[in-house]
Amino acid sequence: MTHLNAEVLAAASTPAAEPITSAGHGQLALAVLLGIAVLVLLITRFKLHAFLSLTIGTLVLGAVAGAPLDKVISSFSAGLGSTVAGVGVLIALGAILGKLLADSGGADQIVDTILAKASNRAMPWAMVLIAGIIGLPLFFEVGIVLLIPVVLLVAKRGGYSLMRIGIPALAGLSVMHGLVPPHPGPLAAIDSVDANLGVTLALGVLIAVPTAIIAGPVFARYADRWVDVTPPEGLIPERPSEQLDRRPGFAVTVGTVLLPVVLMLIKALVDIVIDDPENTVQRVADVVGNPMMALLAAVLVGLFTLGGAAGFARDRLASTVESSLGPIAGMLLIVGAGGGFKQTLIDSGVGQMILDISQDWNISALLLGWLIAVGIRLATGSATVATISAAGLVAPLAADMSTSHVALLVLAIGAGSLFLSHVNDAGFWLVKEYFGMSVGQTLRTWSVMECVISVVSLVFILLLSLII
């Protein structure tokens, strides 16, 4: 556990000593199915906000399981609080860094520099590289809004096929979102199963690189044959007439974006090499490599290297920071409610039920986590809800796992949460509208790409589990 208040969060996320209900496995299984069914129905059919849907789904789960309502509310509140405490500050810091990156022109600098050096054949590879770098600190939806207009501009001005360069960009963003902290889904799963964030980050990057290549530039060749679309004229952005007088340099911008990743990886390496909690070097590394401290350092550095380099005055920097926090309110509530739903599952004894049943299954815990996440993803359309819920269900399986295998369990859940984005996923419609595709074309490209990411990353995860 690598969060600032690790012991407190771990205690808050630990299953109750005594379940809040005495229901048997059959009743608990029915409670889970009905709770998730209500959640799905409210999100997909009635278009109710995911926060409210998760809250109502939790109450239904508890009621069917025969748990007292006051204990259900207590479990939900405890799970919500511990989840927000664990990832809320990180989400806020990530949003500030992403806003600084966009407003300062740093994102444009990264894009323009790489594209200027990319040949025609290298353009798909350049796009997946850009998406991977930009996607590190940004939420998936923010990354799409930032990158897709660039993709459309490049396709029009350079005469490139939209699928050949658009799919790699989407793949880079999606892989980062599902597999690499500090994105909300992986962070929440790390909290749930008590994984080591540094190890998860290192293994996530190791798996993300080949997965993004296969699902991006390689798969794009086939997507280009299946779908031929012209970028919609009305959505192709024009450069604003008023440009910033100056913007941060390429190397400084990339260095700022990668700073929190580097700090967290250093902590992971020091923990492995020294492995002595009383060692001064390790204690320093534990502080600077703490996710909150690493992201805070990147934000503070970014105020100077990004905002300062763009000539932002103090008032402009303050407004940039302030405007970055409003849009994440809904994300924090959804993530927190997902944590409440997860904690209610655990406190009801569902996690122990999964553990008891799975002991008789000839199935890998990694594959089980992936399958559960796939099912919830298909039902709800939310990768974050799928990750948090699946992590809560399989958390007991992580108790006897090694550090590396617990990290792989997080990644397997994250991989399953990306499977088959379709009409109940907001990202599906965002991609469809930006690319000017029909529903069928979006299913054959974007949805298939998500399946490729999910399955390919699972294969790499299972292979790694045999080695480490």
C-alpha positions in Angstrom: 0.0 0.0 0.0 1.6 3.3 -1.0 -1.0 5.9 -0.3 -0.4 8.7 2.2 -2.6 7.2 4.9 -1.9 3.6 4.0 -2.7 2.0 7.3 -6.0 3.9 7.7 -7.1 3.1 4.2 -6.2 -0.5 4.5 -8.2 -0.8 7.7 -11.2 0.9 6.1 -11.1 -1.5 3.1 -10.6 -4.6 5.1 -13.6 -7.0 5.1 -15.6 -6.9 8.3 -14.8 -9.5 10.9 -18.4 -10.7 10.8 -20.6 -10.3 7.7 -23.5 -7.9 8.0 -25.8 -10.6 6.9 -26.1 -14.4 7.6 -27.4 -15.1 4.1 -26.1 -18.3 2.4 -24.3 -18.4 -0.9 -27.4 -18.8 -2.9 -29.1 -15.7 -1.5 -25.8 -13.7 -1.7 -25.4 -14.7 -5.4 -29.0 -13.6 -6.0 -28.3 -10.3 -4.2 -25.3 -9.6 -6.3 -27.1 -10.4 -9.6 -30.1 -8.2 -8.6 -27.9 -5.4 -7.3 -25.9 -5.3 -10.6 -29.1 -5.7 -12.7 -30.6 -2.7 -11.0 -27.4 -0.8 -11.5 -27.3 -1.7 -15.2 -31.0 -0.9 -15.7 -30.7 2.5 -14.1 -27.6 3.5 -16.0 -28.6 2.1 -19.4 -32.4 2.3 -19.6 -33.2 5.2 -17.3 -30.0 7.2 -18.0 -29.6 7.8 -14.2 -26.3 9.2 -13.1 -23.8 6.5 -12.1 -23.5 8.0 -8.6 -27.2 7.6 -7.9 -27.3 4.3 -9.7 -24.5 2.9 -7.6 -26.1 4.1 -4.4 -29.5 2.6 -5.2 -27.9 -0.6 -6.4 -26.1 -0.9 -3.1 -29.3 -0.6 -1.2 -31.0 -3.3 -3.3 -27.9 -5.5 -2.8 -28.1 -5.2 0.9 -31.9 -5.6 1.1 -31.9 -8.8 -1.0 -29.0 -10.2 1.1 -31.1 -9.6 4.2 -28.7 -7.1 5.8 -30.0 -4.4 8.2 -30.3 -1.1 6.4 -28.2 0.8 8.9 -25.3 -1.6 8.4 -25.7 -1.3 4.6 -25.5 2.4 4.9 -22.5 2.2 7.2 -20.6 -0.1 4.8 -21.4 2.1 1.8 -20.3 5.2 3.6 -17.1 3.6 4.9 -16.2 2.3 1.4 -17.0 5.7 -0.2 -14.9 7.5 2.3 -11.9 5.3 2.1 -11.9 5.3 -1.7 -12.2 9.0 -2.0 -9.5 9.4 0.7 -7.2 7.0 -1.3 -7.7 8.4 -4.8 -9.6 11.7 -4.6 -6.5 13.9 -4.0 -4.7 12.0 -6.8 -7.5 12.6 -9.2 -7.5 16.3 -8.4 -3.8 16.7 -8.8 -3.9 14.8 -12.1 -6.7 17.1 -13.3 -4.6 20.2 -12.4 -1.6 18.8 -14.3 -3.6 18.0 -17.3 -5.2 21.4 -17.4 -1.8 23.1 -17.1 -0.6 20.9 -20.0 -3.4 21.9 -22.2 -3.7 25.6 -21.4 0.0 26.3 -21.6 0.4 24.9 -25.0 2.6 22.1 -23.7 0.3 19.4 -25.3 0.5 21.2 -28.6 4.3 21.4 -28.3 4.5 17.6 -27.8 2.2 17.0 -30.7 3.9 19.4 -33.1 7.4 18.2 -32.3 6.7 14.6 -32.8 4.7 15.1 -36.0 7.4 17.3 -37.5 9.8 14.4 -37.2 7.5 11.6 -38.3 7.4 10.3 -41.9 4.3 9.1 -43.7 4.9 5.4 -42.7 5.9 6.4 -39.1 2.8 8.5 -38.5 0.7 5.8 -36.9 3.6 5.0 -34.5 3.9 8.8 -33.8 0.2 9.0 -32.9 0.4 6.1 -30.4 3.5 7.6 -28.9 1.8 11.0 -28.6 -1.3 9.4 -27.0 0.8 7.4 -24.6 2.6 10.5 -23.4 -0.4 12.7 -23.2 -2.5 9.9 -21.7 -0.3 9.5 -18.6 -1.8 12.4 -16.6 -5.1 12.9 -18.4 -8.5 11.2 -17.9 -9.5 9.2 -21.0 -12.3 11.6 -22.0 -10.0 14.6 -21.6 -7.4 12.9 -23.7 -10.0 12.2 -26.5 -11.1 15.8 -26.5 -7.5 16.9 -26.7 -6.2 14.5 -29.2 -9.0 13.7 -31.7 -9.1 17.3 -33.1 -5.4 16.9 -33.7 -6.0 13.6 -35.4 -8.7 15.2 -37.6 -6.3 18.1 -38.5 -3.5 15.8 -39.4 -5.7 13.5 -41.5 -7.1 16.5 -43.5 -3.9 18.5 -44.0 -1.6 15.5 -44.5 -4.0 13.4 -46.6 -3.8 10.5 -44.1 -6.4 7.8 -43.6 -8.4 8.6 -40.5 -8.3 5.0 -39.3 -4.6 4.6 -39.8 -3.7 7.4 -37.4 -6.9 7.6 -35.3 -6.9 4.1 -34.0 -3.3 4.3 -32.7 -4.2 7.5 -30.8 -7.3 5.9 -29.3 -5.3 2.7 -28.4 -2.6 4.7 -26.6 -5.2 6.6 -24.5 -7.3 3.5 -23.7 -4.3 1.4 -22.7 -3.1 4.1 -20.3 -6.6 4.5 -18.9 -7.1 0.8 -18.1 -3.6 -0.3 -17.1 -1.4 2.5 -15.8 -1.9 4.4 -12.5 -2.5 7.2 -11.6 -5.8 6.8 -13.6 -8.8 6.3 -11.3 -9.6 2.7 -12.2 -6.2 1.2 -11.5 -5.8 3.3 -8.4 -9.1 2.1 -7.0 -8.2 -1.5 -7.8 -4.9 -1.0 -6.0 -6.7 0.2 -3.0 -9.1 -2.7 -3.0 -6.6 -5.5 -3.2 -3.8 -3.8 -1.3 -1.4 -3.9 -4.2 2.0 -2.1 -4.4 1.5 0.9 -6.6 5.1 1.1 -7.8 5.2 -2.6 -8.9 1.8 -2.2 -10.5 3.0 0.9 -12.4 6.1 -0.8 -13.6 4.3 -4.0 -14.8 1.5 -1.9 -16.2 3.9 0.1 -18.4 5.7 -3.1 -19.4 2.4 -4.6 -20.6 1.0 -1.3 -22.0 3.7 -0.8 -24.6 3.3 -4.0 -26.6 -0.4 -3.9 -26.2 -0.7 -0.4 -27.5 1.5 -1.4 -30.5 -0.7 -4.4 -31.4 -4.0 -2.6 -30.8 -2.8 0.6 -32.4 -0.6 0.7 -35.5 -1.0 -3.1 -36.2 -4.8 -3.3 -35.8 -5.2 0.1 -37.6 -4.2 -1.6 -40.9 -7.2 -3.9 -40.7 -9.6 -1.2 -39.4 -8.6 0.9 -42.4 -9.7 -1.8 -44.7 -13.0 -2.3 -42.9 -14.0 1.3 -42.6 -13.2 4.3 -44.8 -14.5 7.6 -43.5 -13.8 11.2 -44.2 -13.4 13.5 -41.2 -16.5 15.6 -40.7 -15.8 19.1 -41.8 -17.8 20.7 -39.0 -15.7 19.0 -36.3 -12.2 19.8 -37.8 -10.9 22.6 -35.6 -9.1 25.6 -36.8 -6.1 27.0 -35.0 -7.2 30.0 -32.8 -6.3 33.4 -34.3 -4.7 34.4 -31.0 -1.8 32.3 -30.0 0.3 32.3 -26.8 3.3 34.5 -27.1 5.4 31.5 -26.1 4.9 28.0 -24.9 7.0 25.4 -23.0 9.7 23.4 -24.8 9.3 19.8 -25.8 11.9 18.3 -23.4 10.7 20.3 -20.4 7.0 19.4 -21.1 7.7 15.7 -21.4 9.9 15.8 -18.3 7.1 17.4 -16.3 4.6 14.9 -17.5 6.8 11.9 -16.7 8.1 13.3 -13.3 5.4 11.5 -11.1 6.0 8.2 -13.0 9.7 8.5 -12.5 9.4 9.2 -8.8 7.0 6.3 -8.2 9.3 3.9 -10.2 12.3 5.1 -8.1 10.4 4.2 -4.9 9.5 0.8 -6.3 13.2 0.1 -7.2 14.5 1.3 -3.8 11.9 -0.9 -2.0 13.1 -3.9 -4.0 16.9 -3.3 -3.7 17.1 -2.1 0.0 13.9 -3.7 1.5 14.6 -2.1 4.9 11.8 0.2 6.2 14.3 1.8 8.7 16.8 2.7 6.0 17.1 6.5 5.5 17.3 6.2 1.7 14.2 4.0 1.5 12.3 6.3 3.9 13.1 9.3 1.7 12.1 7.3 -1.4 8.8 6.3 0.3 8.0 9.9 0.8 9.0 11.4 -2.6 7.6 8.3 -4.4 4.3 8.4 -2.6 1.6 9.0 -5.4 0.3 12.1 -3.8 3.7 13.6 -3.3 4.8 12.6 -6.8 1.8 14.2 -8.4 2.0 17.2 -6.1 5.7 17.7 -7.1 4.7 17.5 -10.8 2.0 20.1 -10.3 4.3 22.5 -8.5 7.0 22.0 -11.1 4.4 22.4 -13.8 3.3 25.8 -12.5 6.8 27.0 -13.5 7.8 24.8 -16.4 4.4 24.9 -18.1 2.5 27.9 -16.8 5.5 30.1 -16.2 7.0 29.2 -19.6 3.7 30.2 -21.3 3.9 33.6 -19.5 1.0 33.0 -17.2 0.6 35.5 -14.4 -0.5 34.5 -10.9 -4.1 35.2 -11.7 -4.0 33.1 -14.8 -2.4 30.2 -12.9 -5.0 30.5 -10.2 -7.9 30.4 -12.7 -6.3 27.4 -14.5 -6.1 25.4 -11.3 -9.6 26.4 -10.2 -11.2 25.5 -13.6 -9.5 22.1 -13.6 -11.3 21.0 -10.4 -15.0 21.5 -11.3 -15.2 18.9 -14.0 -13.9 16.1 -11.8 -16.6 16.4 -9.2 -18.8 13.8 -10.9 -15.8 11.5 -11.3 -15.0 11.7 -7.6 -18.6 10.8 -6.7 -18.8 7.9 -9.1 -15.5 6.5 -7.9 -16.5 7.0 -4.3 -19.9 5.3 -4.8 -18.2 2.5 -6.6 -16.0 2.0 -3.5 -19.1 2.0 -1.4 -20.7 -0.6 -3.6 -17.5 -2.7 -3.4 -17.3 -2.4 0.4 -20.9 -3.5 0.8 -20.2 -6.5 -1.4 -17.3 -7.4 0.9 -19.1 -6.7 4.2 -22.0 -8.8 3.1 -19.7 -11.8 2.7 -19.8 -11.8 -1.1 -16.0 -11.6 -1.4 -15.6 -14.6 1.0 -18.3 -16.4 -1.1 -16.3 -15.9 -4.2 -13.2 -17.2 -2.4 -15.0 -20.3 -1.1 -16.5 -21.1 -4.5 -13.3 -20.4 -6.5 -11.3 -22.8 -4.4 -13.1 -25.6 -6.3 -12.6 -24.0 -9.7 -9.7 -24.9 -11.9 -9.3 -21.3 -13.0 -6.6 -18.7 -12.4 -7.4 -15.9 -10.1 -6.1 -13.5 -12.8 -8.5 -15.0 -15.3 -11.3 -14.9 -12.8 -10.7 -11.2 -12.1 -10.6 -10.5 -15.9 -13.9 -12.3 -16.5 -15.8 -10.6 -13.7 -14.6 -7.2 -14.9 -15.6 -8.1 -18.5 -19.1 -9.0 -17.3 -19.6 -5.7 -15.4 -18.1 -3.7 -18.2 -20.4 -5.2 -20.8 -23.4 -4.6 -18.5 -22.7 -1.0 -17.3 -20.4 0.5 -20.0 -18.2 2.0 -17.3 -14.6 0.8 -17.1 -14.2 2.5 -13.7 -17.3 0.8 -12.2 -16.2 -2.5 -13.7 -12.7 -2.2 -12.2 -13.9 -1.1 -8.7 -16.6 -3.7 -8.5 -14.5 -6.6 -9.8 -11.6 -5.7 -7.5 -14.0 -5.8 -4.5 -15.2 -9.3 -5.5 -11.8 -10.8 -6.0 -10.0 -8.9 -3.2 -9.9 -12.0 -0.8 -8.0 -14.0 -3.5 -5.1 -11.6 -3.2 -4.4 -12.4 0.4 -2.0 -15.2 -0.3 -0.5 -13.8 -3.5 3.0 -12.4 -3.9 3.5 -8.7 -4.5 4.0 -9.1 -8.2 1.0 -11.4 -8.6 -1.3 -9.0 -6.7 -0.1 -6.3 -9.1 -0.9 -8.6 -12.1 -4.4 -9.1 -10.6 -5.0 -5.4 -10.7 -3.8 -5.3 -14.3 -6.0 -8.3 -15.2 -9.0 -6.5 -13.8 -8.1 -3.3 -15.6 -7.7 -5.3 -18.9 -11.2 -6.8 -18.4 -12.7 -3.4 -17.8 -11.8 -2.3 -21.3 -13.5 -5.1 -23.1 -16.0 -4.2 -25.9 -17.1 -0.6 -25.4 -20.5 -0.3 -27.0 -23.7 1.8 -26.9 -23.9 2.1 -23.1 -20.4 3.7 -23.0 -20.1 7.5 -23.4 -16.7 7.0 -25.0 -18.4 5.0 -27.8 -20.5 8.0 -28.8 -17.7 10.5 -28.4 -15.6 8.5 -30.9 -18.5 8.0 -33.2 -19.3 11.7 -33.4 -15.8 12.9 -33.7 -14.9 10.5 -36.5 -18.3 10.9 -38.3 -19.0 7.1 -38.2 -22.2 5.1 -38.1 -22.9 2.8 -35.1 -21.9 -0.2 -37.2 -18.6 1.4 -38.2 -17.8 2.4 -34.7 -18.5 -1.2 -33.5 -16.1 -2.6 -36.2 -13.3 -0.2 -35.3 -13.4 1.3 -31.8 -15.3 -1.6 -30.1 -13.1 -4.2 -31.7 -10.0 -2.3 -30.8 -11.1 -2.3 -27.1 -11.5 -6.1 -27.3 -8.0 -6.4 -28.8 -6.5 -4.3 -26.0 -8.4 -6.4 -23.3 -7.4 -9.8 -24.7 -3.8 -9.0 -25.7 -3.0 -7.4 -22.4 -4.5 -10.5 -20.6 -2.3 -12.8 -22.6 0.8 -10.7 -21.6 -0.4 -10.7 -18.0 -0.8 -14.5 -17.9 2.6 -15.0 -19.5 4.2 -12.7 -17.0 2.6 -14.6 -14.2 4.5 -17.7 -15.3 7.8 -15.9 -15.2 7.7 -13.7 -12.1 
